[in-house]
Amino acid sequence: MPSVRAMQSVVEFDNVGLRYGTGSETLTDLTFKLYPGSFYFLTGASGAGKTSLLKLLYLAHRPSRGAIQMFGEDAVTLPRDRLPGFRRRIGVVFQDFRLVEHLSTFDNIALPLRISGIQEKDIKGPVTEMLNWIGLAERAEARPATLSGGEQQRVAIARAVIGRPEVLVADEPTGNVDPEMAKRLLQLFAALNKLGTTIVVATHDIHLLQEIEGSQMMRLDKGRLSDPTGSLKNPPKPLILKS
C-alpha cells in the first residue's frame, strides 16, 4: 500500500466553512483529505453538521469560505455547466430516499446507467443482480409509494451504487432496515469500496464502525472535526467485514 504522501487525494478540504444565510457557521475550519479506495464513517451528535458536510461532498452546496478540491480540480469555482458531469462521478444515498415516484423499482435503480448512456441490453443484467442482492426481485415493477420505508431505502442504495461511482456518500443508509439487512448493505458498500470507490457513511449508530475493520472515522463536534488529523492521516487499509 503506497503512503499517503505518494497517493493523490480524491477530495481535499482546506479551511472550509459553511454558513446558511446570516447565521453562525454550521461547519468551521474543516481541513482534511479523503483518499481513493478508503472507507470513512462520519459520526457526531444530531446537529453536528454531518448532513451539511455531505452536501458539500456531493456538490449540493458551495462553501462560504475555504477551498475544496475534487478529482484534482477546484470544486468551488467549477462552472455550472460542468456540475452534472462531476455529480455523475458521485453516488448519493439521501435520508429521504428521493426516488422518482412514477418509475418502477427496476427503473429507479437503472436510472444512473441510462443517464450515463449505457445501452439497454447492458442494463438488465446488473439491475437484476442488484435487485436480488437487496432482496427486492419480486418488487421490480413496484412504484415507490407501494414500498415500505426500508424497501425504499434499499432501492435508494442500489441506485447510488449501481454505476460504481468514484465517491459514494450515504446519509444514515441503514436507519430504516433491520440489523441483518444493514449488514448486507454494508457488505455491498465494502464490495464497492474494494473496486476503488471512496465511501463516506454518516451514521448515529456507532456499532456500524465495529462492523468493518480497516475503516476510518471522521467525527464532527459542533461543526468542527474533533480530530482533524487523527485517523485521516493514515493510509487506507484493506477492509474486512466482521462476521
Buried (B, 14 or more C-beta within 10 A) or exposed (E): EEEBEEBEBBBBBBEBBBBEEEEEBBBBBBBBBBBBBBBBBBBBEEEBBBBBBBBBBBBBBEBBEBBBBBBEEEBBEBEEEEEEEBBBBBBBBBBEBBBEEEBBBBBBBBBBBEEEEBEEEEBEEBBBEBBEBBBBBEBBEBBBEEBEEBBBBBBBBBBBBBBEBBBBBBBBBBBBBEEEBBBBBBBBBBBBBEEEBBBBBBBEBEEBBEBBEBBBBBBBEBBBBBBBEBEBEEBBBEBEBEE
